[in-house]
Amino acid sequence: MNQSKNGWIFGLIGVIIFSGSLPATRVAVADFDPLFLTVARAALAGLLAVATLVCLRQKRPDRTDIPSLVIVALGVVVGFPLFTALALQHITSARSIVFIALLPLATAIFGVMRAGERPHPAFWAFSLAGSAFVVGFALSEASSGVLIGDAFMVAAVIVCGLGYAEGGRLSRTLGGWQVISWALVISLPLMLVLSLITFPDTLAGIGTSSWTALGYVSMFSMFIGFAFWYRGLAQGGVAAVSQLQLLQPFFGLLLAAGLLREEVSLIMAVVSVAVVACVAGAKRFSQSAIQARKAGVPQRGHQPRS
């Protein structure tokens, strides 16, 4: 199996894991403050990352990697979780999930800017088409409260796209799971302090479902999912594999309807199907993005020491 195909497989596994993030966040914000949820999930994931790095005896990243790791941390460890938690106080997870279809375009744009990739023009056409479906959907059901949630989701998509692209670029030399691990470690001291400051005054009334949701977004959304996702971006190309995110609304809507019993309107389903179709088109013209980078860049020796 070639490296490009491996990249798509790992990327798909990551997307499936991420699909449960917004429904789980929706459950968690029912009992937890958005700021506490953001810093607590990062702190818990950071502790898991420290344990993993120590057990596998990983070398520290080079000093030149630190600025990129800070960008990853700001984008996916802090920015995306915080903005989505704020958004889900105003809109349903089903509605927020549709906005995730904008992530491939954001990631591809930052991939061009940060990773030096140059996709085929038709790639951009399919990406823009998928994004246009989402924008049209947002404008079709606009109201003051909903627009606040929508604005937070757009902000989340922008910072997450930057974090994905930067992490995908760095994963080519540092390794996929190592990127998210070191980004979490960099964030850990501040996240621990903020977790203590924002800790709920009382745990009474916090249901089991909220604790379970916090566990999911901490372990899977913040750590395990990224191990697959960044490896997929590194092997298959940032701009190319990022288009798999167009499938995330489809998976997420199924979870929102099945687990949360949220209403999934016809227009949500239509938009999801439309953006899924754009995945196939974008993938067809993504090969130039892969050819534009150096294939098979070796890892920098971040292997367990005997």
C-alpha positions, 0 to 999 in steps of 0.5 A: 500500500503506497504512502498516499493511500495510507495517508487517506486511511489514517486521515479517515480514522481521524475524521471518524474520531473527530466526528464525535467531538461536537456532540460530546462538547454539546453534552459537556457544556450543559454542565460545564463552563466553556472555559473550564471545559477547554482548559480541562480537556487540554490538561487531561490530554496533556497529562496523557501526552507526557506519560506517552512521551516518557514511556516511549522515550521520545527526544525533545523537539528541536528549538526550531520546531517550538514556534510551529508547536505553539501555533498548533497549540493555539489552533487546536489545543485552545482555539478550536475547543474554546470557540466551539464550546462557546458556539454550542451555547447558542446553536445545536451540535447538528447545526455546528457540525455543518460548519466543519465542512469549511475546515478543508478549505481553511486547511488547504489555504493554510497548507499553501501558505505554510506547507508550500503545496500547490493543488490543481485549480480544479481542487480549489473549485471543488473545495469552494463549492463545498464551502459555498453549500455551508455558507448558503445553509448558514444564511438560510436560517439566520437569526441573532442568537444563531448568528452568534453561534455561527460566528464562533464556529467560523472563528473555530474553523479558521484557527483549527485550519491553521493548526491542522496545516502547521501540524501536518507540515511539522508531522513530516519530520517530527511524527504525527502523534509527537506533534500533538503530544508536544503541543499539549506539553507546551500548553500543559502548565497554563492549562493546569493552572487555569483548570484549578482557577475555573474548577466548578464551585460544586460538582453536584448536578454534573451528570455522568453524561457530562463527565463521559463527554469530557473524557471523550473530548480529552482522550479521543478528540484531543489526543488519539484522533490527532495521532491518526490525523497528523500522520494522514496529513503528513503522508497524503498531503495537507491540502489533499487529505484535508478534504476528508473533513467534508465527511465529518458533517455526515458522520456528526449528524448521524451521531447528533440524531442518534445519540442526542436526538437532535432534529436533523433537517432536510437541508442539513442532510442535503448540504451534507450529501453535497459536500460529500460529493465534493470530497470525491472531486477534490480527491481526484485533483489532489495529486499535484499537492502531493507531488509538490512536496518532497515525498518520503521525508524521513523522520528525524529519529524520534524513535524509542531509545533502547 
